[in-house]
Amino acid sequence: MTTINDLPDEILLTIFKHLPTEDVSMSVPLVNHRWRSLSQTASLWNHLTFTPLINMSDEQVARALQTMPRLKSFRLQHGEDVDLIVDTLCQYCPDIRDIVMDRKRGPSTARLFKLLTQYTKIERLDVTVPGRSFQLDYAKLYKTSNSSGASLIFLDESRRLERIFGKLHGPSVFNKPTYEDIVQLLSEKKDILQYLVICSKAISTLPNMICECKELRCLFLYIKQWDFTNLDSMILTKLQNLECLQVYTNKYRLRGSFTAGNEMLRLVKLEVVITDPFPNSTIGVLFNKCPNLQHIKLQLEFLKDECFMHISKCPRLKHIDISFCSLLTDKTVKYIADGCAELQFLDISYCTNMTDDIINTIRSLKHILELRIGHWSGFERLRSIPLSLPGLCILRCHWSPDNVLAKLKAEFPNLKFTTSLDPLFSY
């Protein structure tokens, strides 16, 4: 009688490609010597990504990594001791090429630069910046810094930036550039520039110059203070190839809106953190102009409900972070629930104007995997969330009494309950 062991190696390897990575590394080798040998085939691991299951503890993730010496791709979507996981990864997985840590997770500064030092050929290291609230692909940043092609990185020399970016060197990196340097370099590369990082004090003509770079795909602005008072936001729509836009500044004033501008069909990631007043109409129209957005983070002190009236124009949204927007009310959650059926991550923590009534609205988000909410201490209120969202994996509450959390953990053992005081949210 023919059995599975009679199949040729090529067919078995094809089957193994469709198994969970932890099964390939921990179960397949136990079958027999042949399967153990096949499980370490280099070509097999080119197609496997290890994404730890939600019910795996940090220690279980670490033990699984110890059995994956040929692992090339790792994606972390939960975890409390990220540094423990990173240390294990560095010790047992020498061939890593791709690391992604989703949903506002990342290692400490020391572990981050340990990864960059050890994995010199890494192609993606997309994590939350230590001590900051934004996501950055460090592999692309460092690879770009060593390229003299379609990239520019302007940095002020400061300890603050060094803590974020490390010590960047290379033909594309310019520390403390002069106004003349920036003008000349942007003019020279405006037809080929694809990746632009500016971390310095801006100049009044800089935004208009950036928008002449029609091939730009990634734009990262980390500005302490702009020295201009306003900008016509419509010019941003000239960047038709832009895929990722991240803006962090405490002084950034826009006038006008995107109404008369072009659609930005390639933009999938938008992160804006601004402490100064920001026109709500600009954000509202942005949803109409960027229908393919998948990831948004908006921390704007004066953000209001009407901004989200047209969020249904972005049906592909999977990640929404509007934490610390204190003026938002239950209406915003209603707009999100009605328009973003595919949403997987929602952070509305510290939105102090929202009430417990949003729980009834959140129930319609059937694909939600992680939810971060405000200060709710009532057991029945919190209990109703996992009851109505069976796919929910992580529920984070800003604060809740220990006895309430203990009862919830006992009733829902497969759901991770955390608070803002947990190590997971310490950075």
C-alpha positions in Angstrom: 0.0 0.0 0.0 1.3 3.4 -1.0 1.9 5.8 1.9 3.0 9.5 2.2 6.5 8.3 2.7 6.5 7.0 -0.8 6.1 10.5 -2.2 9.2 12.1 -3.8 11.1 14.8 -1.9 9.8 17.5 -4.2 6.2 16.7 -3.4 6.8 16.5 0.4 8.5 19.9 0.3 5.6 21.4 -1.5 3.3 20.0 1.2 5.6 21.4 4.0 5.4 24.9 2.5 1.7 24.9 3.4 2.2 23.9 7.0 2.5 26.4 9.9 6.2 27.3 10.4 6.2 26.0 13.9 5.0 22.6 12.7 7.8 22.4 10.1 10.4 23.1 12.8 9.0 21.2 15.8 6.7 18.4 14.5 7.9 17.4 11.0 11.4 16.5 12.3 9.9 14.0 14.8 8.3 11.8 12.1 11.5 10.1 10.8 15.1 10.9 9.7 14.1 11.7 6.2 11.5 14.2 7.2 14.0 15.8 9.7 16.5 16.2 6.8 13.8 17.7 4.5 12.6 20.1 7.1 16.0 21.8 7.0 16.1 22.3 3.2 17.1 25.9 2.6 14.7 26.4 -0.3 11.8 25.4 1.9 12.5 28.3 4.4 12.5 30.8 1.6 8.7 30.5 1.6 8.0 30.3 5.3 7.2 33.2 7.7 7.0 32.5 11.5 4.1 34.4 12.9 3.6 33.2 16.5 0.0 32.2 17.4 -1.8 34.4 19.9 -1.9 31.7 22.5 1.9 31.4 22.5 3.7 33.0 25.5 6.9 34.8 25.0 8.8 31.8 26.4 7.0 29.5 23.9 7.9 31.8 21.0 11.5 31.8 22.2 11.6 28.0 22.3 10.1 27.7 18.9 12.7 30.1 17.5 15.4 27.8 18.8 14.3 25.1 16.4 14.4 27.4 13.3 18.0 27.9 12.4 17.1 28.5 8.7 14.3 31.0 9.4 14.4 34.1 7.1 11.1 35.8 7.8 9.6 36.7 11.3 6.4 38.6 12.0 5.5 39.5 15.6 1.9 40.6 16.4 1.8 40.1 20.1 4.3 39.8 23.0 5.1 41.4 26.3 8.9 40.9 26.5 10.0 41.8 23.0 13.6 42.0 24.0 13.6 38.3 25.1 12.3 37.3 21.7 14.9 39.5 19.9 17.7 38.0 22.0 16.6 34.4 21.0 16.2 35.4 17.4 19.8 36.8 17.3 21.2 33.6 19.0 19.5 30.9 17.0 18.4 32.4 13.6 21.4 33.6 11.7 19.7 33.8 8.3 17.0 36.4 9.1 16.2 38.7 6.2 12.8 40.1 7.1 11.4 41.2 10.5 8.1 43.0 11.0 6.6 43.9 14.4 3.0 45.0 14.0 0.5 47.0 16.1 2.8 49.4 17.9 5.4 46.9 19.0 9.2 47.1 18.9 12.4 46.3 20.8 14.4 48.6 23.1 17.0 50.8 21.5 19.8 48.4 22.5 18.1 45.4 20.9 17.1 47.4 17.8 20.7 48.2 17.0 21.8 44.7 17.9 19.5 43.5 15.1 21.0 46.0 12.7 24.6 45.0 13.7 24.1 41.3 13.5 21.9 41.1 10.4 23.9 43.1 7.9 21.9 41.7 5.0 18.5 42.3 6.4 16.0 43.5 3.8 13.2 44.7 6.2 13.2 45.7 9.8 9.8 47.4 10.3 9.3 48.1 14.0 8.0 50.8 16.4 10.7 53.3 17.1 11.8 53.0 20.8 10.3 55.7 22.9 8.2 57.0 20.0 4.8 56.3 18.6 5.6 55.8 15.0 6.7 52.9 12.8 9.9 52.8 10.7 11.7 50.4 8.4 15.2 50.6 9.7 16.6 48.2 7.1 15.4 50.5 4.3 16.7 53.5 6.1 20.2 52.0 6.5 20.3 50.5 3.1 19.2 53.9 1.6 21.9 55.7 3.6 24.6 53.7 1.8 23.2 54.3 -1.6 24.0 57.3 -3.8 20.9 56.8 -6.0 17.3 57.8 -5.5 17.4 58.8 -1.8 18.3 61.7 0.5 18.5 61.8 4.3 18.9 65.2 6.0 19.7 65.1 9.7 20.5 67.6 12.5 23.3 66.3 14.6 21.7 65.7 18.0 21.5 63.1 20.7 17.7 63.0 20.2 18.0 61.9 16.6 20.8 59.5 17.4 18.6 57.7 19.8 16.0 57.3 17.1 18.2 56.6 14.0 21.6 55.6 15.4 24.7 56.8 13.7 23.8 57.0 10.0 26.6 57.4 7.5 26.8 57.1 3.7 26.6 59.0 0.5 22.9 59.8 0.9 23.2 61.1 4.5 23.8 64.8 5.1 24.3 66.0 8.7 23.4 69.6 9.5 22.9 70.6 5.9 22.8 74.2 4.9 19.9 75.8 3.0 22.1 75.8 -0.1 22.9 72.1 0.3 19.2 71.1 0.5 18.2 73.3 -2.5 21.0 71.9 -4.7 20.5 68.2 -3.8 16.7 68.4 -4.2 17.1 70.1 -7.5 19.6 67.6 -8.7 17.5 64.5 -7.8 14.0 65.7 -8.2 13.4 63.5 -11.2 14.7 60.3 -9.6 14.2 60.8 -5.8 12.1 58.0 -4.3 13.0 58.0 -0.6 13.3 61.2 1.5 14.0 61.7 5.2 14.2 65.1 6.7 14.9 65.5 10.4 16.0 69.1 10.9 14.6 72.6 11.1 12.7 73.2 7.9 12.8 76.2 5.6 10.0 78.1 4.1 10.4 76.9 0.5 11.1 73.3 1.4 7.5 71.8 1.1 7.1 73.2 -2.4 10.4 71.8 -3.5 9.6 68.4 -2.1 6.4 68.2 -4.1 8.5 68.7 -7.3 9.9 65.2 -6.7 7.3 63.4 -8.7 8.8 59.9 -8.2 8.9 60.1 -4.4 7.5 57.0 -2.7 8.4 57.4 0.9 8.5 60.7 2.7 9.4 61.0 6.4 9.4 64.4 8.2 10.5 64.7 11.8 10.7 68.4 12.4 11.0 70.2 15.7 9.7 73.4 14.3 8.9 74.7 10.9 9.9 78.3 10.2 6.9 79.1 8.1 3.4 79.8 9.1 1.3 78.1 6.4 1.3 75.8 3.4 -1.2 75.2 0.7 -1.9 71.5 1.3 -3.1 71.0 -2.3 0.5 70.7 -3.5 0.9 67.5 -1.6 -1.4 65.8 -4.1 1.3 66.3 -6.8 3.1 63.3 -5.3 1.2 60.7 -7.3 3.6 57.9 -6.5 3.8 58.4 -2.8 3.1 55.2 -0.8 4.1 56.3 2.7 3.8 59.7 4.4 4.9 60.3 8.0 4.9 63.7 9.5 5.9 64.5 13.1 6.2 68.1 14.2 4.9 70.5 16.8 4.7 73.4 14.4 2.9 72.7 11.1 0.2 74.9 9.8 -1.8 74.1 6.6 -4.1 76.3 4.7 -6.4 75.2 1.9 -7.4 71.6 1.5 -7.0 68.7 -0.9 -10.4 69.4 -2.5 -8.9 70.7 -5.8 -6.0 68.3 -5.8 -5.5 64.9 -7.5 -6.2 61.6 -5.9 -3.3 59.8 -4.3 -4.1 56.3 -5.3 -0.8 54.7 -4.2 -0.8 56.0 -0.6 -1.3 53.1 1.8 0.3 54.4 5.0 -0.3 57.8 6.6 0.9 58.9 10.0 0.5 62.5 11.3 1.4 63.7 14.7 1.0 67.5 15.2 0.4 69.4 18.4 -0.6 72.7 16.7 -4.1 73.3 15.4 -4.7 71.4 12.1 -7.6 72.0 9.7 -10.2 69.2 10.2 -11.4 69.7 6.6 -7.9 68.7 5.4 -8.1 65.3 7.1 -11.7 64.8 6.1 -11.0 65.4 2.4 -7.9 63.2 2.6 -10.0 60.1 2.9 -11.7 60.9 -0.4 -8.3 61.5 -2.1 -6.6 58.3 -0.7 -9.0 55.4 -1.2 -6.4 52.7 -0.9 -5.1 53.6 2.6 -4.5 50.6 4.8 -2.8 52.2 7.8 -3.5 55.5 9.5 -2.2 57.1 12.7 -3.6 60.5 13.6 -2.6 62.3 16.8 -3.9 65.8 16.4 -4.9 67.7 19.4 -7.9 69.4 17.7 -9.2 66.5 15.7 -13.0 66.3 15.6 -15.7 63.8 14.6 -16.5 65.4 11.2 -13.0 64.4 10.0 -14.2 60.7 9.8 -17.5 61.3 8.0 -16.0 60.0 4.7 -13.7 57.3 6.1 -15.9 54.7 4.3 -14.0 55.9 1.1 -11.1 53.9 2.5 -12.6 50.3 2.7 -9.1 48.7 2.8 -8.2 50.2 6.2 -6.8 47.5 8.5 -5.0 49.7 11.1 -6.4 52.8 12.8 -4.7 54.6 15.6 -6.4 57.8 16.9 -5.3 57.5 20.5 -4.9 60.7 22.6 -7.5 62.6 20.4 -9.5 64.0 23.3 -12.1 65.8 21.3 -13.4 62.7 19.4 -16.7 61.2 20.6 -18.8 58.1 19.9 -19.6 59.4 16.5 -16.1 58.7 15.2 -16.4 55.1 16.3 -19.7 54.9 14.5 -18.1 56.2 11.2 -15.3 53.7 11.5 -17.6 50.8 12.2 -19.8 51.6 9.3 -17.0 52.2 6.8 -14.1 49.9 7.7 -15.4 46.3 7.7 -11.9 44.9 7.3 -10.3 46.7 10.3 -8.0 44.5 12.3 -6.4 47.0 14.8 -8.1 50.0 16.5 -6.6 52.2 19.2 -8.9 54.7 20.8 -7.2 54.8 24.2 -7.1 58.2 25.9 -10.0 59.5 23.8 -11.6 60.9 26.9 -14.8 62.2 25.3 -15.9 58.7 24.3 -18.4 56.8 26.4 -19.1 53.1 27.2 -21.8 53.1 24.6 -19.2 52.6 21.8 -19.0 48.9 22.8 -22.3 48.4 21.0 -20.9 50.0 17.9 -17.6 48.1 18.0 -19.4 44.7 17.9 -19.9 45.1 14.1 -16.1 45.0 13.5 -16.0 41.3 13.1 -12.4 41.2 11.8 -10.9 43.1 14.7 -7.9 41.3 16.2 -6.6 43.9 18.7 -8.5 46.6 20.4 -7.2 49.3 22.7 -9.7 51.3 24.7 -10.0 53.8 27.6 -10.7 53.6 31.3 -13.5 51.1 31.9 -13.6 49.2 35.2 -17.0 47.5 34.9 -16.7 43.7 34.5 -19.9 43.3 32.5 -18.9 46.1 30.1 -15.5 44.6 29.4 -16.9 41.1 29.2 -19.3 42.0 26.5 -16.5 42.9 24.1 -15.0 39.4 23.6 -18.5 37.9 23.8 -19.5 39.9 20.7 -16.1 39.7 19.0 -15.0 36.0 18.9 -12.0 36.7 16.7 -10.5 39.3 19.1 -7.0 38.3 20.2 -5.8 41.2 22.4 -7.9 43.6 24.5 -6.0 46.5 26.1 -7.7 48.8 28.7 -6.1 52.0 29.9 -6.8 50.9 33.4 -9.0 48.3 35.2 -9.0 46.8 38.7 -6.9 43.6 39.1 -9.9 41.6 40.2 -11.8 42.5 37.0 -8.9 41.5 34.8 -8.5 38.2 36.8 -12.1 37.3 36.2 -11.8 38.1 32.5 -8.7 36.1 32.1 -10.3 33.1 33.8 -13.4 33.3 31.5 -11.5 33.9 28.3 -8.2 32.0 28.6 -7.3 32.4 24.9 -7.7 36.2 24.9 -4.8 38.4 26.1 -5.9 41.2 28.5 -3.4 43.9 29.1 -3.3 47.4 30.7 -1.3 50.5 29.9 1.0 49.6 32.9 2.1 46.3 31.3 5.6 46.0 29.8 4.2 45.6 26.4 3.2 49.3 26.4 6.1 50.7 28.2 7.8 52.4 25.3 
